[in-house]
């Protein structure tokens, strides 16, 4: 939703109540109390981070996908999740309206632009920044300081407090942010180990090793069928570096060149630059171009509808993918029980493992300026976190097959940033006998049981194997020291609203042509010139200004 300019104008017209006085319920020992002797006999009430002292009603509107599962007799406004929140928190969430997909986007955009903002709302980053700039959000700094539960604080601490920084605007906490699991950022090279062994090859340690292995896989008939039908490395038409590692995307190769196309990063001087126009990106594109020309990359990568098929079908020997790629591997082993994959991280020329991280937060729980009880957002978040993490015993009574979209104020993930590594540690200790199985929570007990099934008969039950494997070898790779890079800006500027789609089209077409040999490598230089002239320079300045503004510079 891109409407920063409209919001700033709307701010002057919106008729909201003034910001609430005091610092929340119980702050002064009760309504009507006077300072002095009365305070000695009526000490401040103890704050319960999971419950408002008195029932309150808050308004919101929400997006619900068509067909999302709901229990018989329940509604969007009245279901197990809304009842759980009301019973636990004393907060009755009134859903003003709900819609699906584009209808929600359009209606919410119009509502917010006209100043019709509900008490609490879960929004994306662009909306959060627009509302913060327009002065339409309540400062949650004191509310968080007073009401954040220990578990909530612990989760944010696992991000190095980067999540709270993401929700901070000009020095004030203006939203309660979600937390993304950072393991999803790592792009691993998954290699057919059985082919490596058959051909007498060593595991890859450099990009040149990838090319050499791909060449051997293509030319030396590793599947032994006597046909020249094998593929060295898979690929996809998305030639960029996303936060979350995708299957067949070349993120891992770009990172080996310290290249971050499609991301706003800091250069050596601290200025914000666009990764797609930097020399490192050209260098990585050159390597991909050479590999494609030599027949080492899937010739059909740009046209394939099912990118997994060459792997599962036993044709491809390597693909880039996240730590949880065990599903594709298991499907491959179903077709060929002798197939065996091993994941690797590929360092850059200096031996560093670069990693563009997942944006630590991309959803923000905001509170309308002037809401009487802004602390309700923190109480709600505490309770939602306890339910999502299943630390509240009553949350175990919930039927989690019911779509999480029916939580009254949206659905977002709140987890430890290093959740995968933590689970891997717990599983390893349980398998080593350091933790008794009965001490494990339900999720970890299931992983343990599947691991024990596999231990008794390795890879005989691939459903069990795929369930726990990601928490073993792949998770160990995540422990390596990495050069963690974060995209400095993930929202939208005013000029982006008008020109970004065309610039992205220019980038996609230019990169594809270079890789597939339809344009020379030096056409990259013309792409950079065109990108700058067609709005890129203007947008770069706006991005730098927005980053400075959010930090109060």
Secondary structure, DSSP 8 states (H G I E B T S, - for coil): ---HHHHHHHHHH-------SSSSTTTTSSTT--SSHHHHHS------TT--SS-EEEEEEEE--TT----TT--SSSSHHHHHHHHHHSEEEEEEEEE-HHHHHHHHHHHHHTT---SEEEEEHHHHHHHHHTT-B---HHHHHHH--HHHHHHHHTTTTHHHHHTEETTEE-SEE----GGGG--EEEEEHHHHHHHT-----SHHHHHHHHHHHHHTTTT-SSSS--EEE---S--S--SS--TT--HHHHHTTT--TT-EEE-TTS-EEEGGGSHHHHHHHHHHHHHHHTT-B-TTTTT-S-TTHHHHTT-EEEEEE-TTTHHHHHHHHHH-TT--EEEE----TTS-EEEE---S--EEEEEBTT-TTTHHHHHHHHHHHHHHTT-SGGGGGS-TTS-GGGSTT-------TTHHHHHHHHHHHHHTTSS-GGGS-HHHHHHHHHHHHHHHSTTTSHHHHHHHGGGTHHHHHTTS-EEEE--S--S--HHHHHHHHHHHHHHHHHHHHHHTTSS-TTHHHHHHHHHIIIIIHHHHHHHHHHHHHHTT-
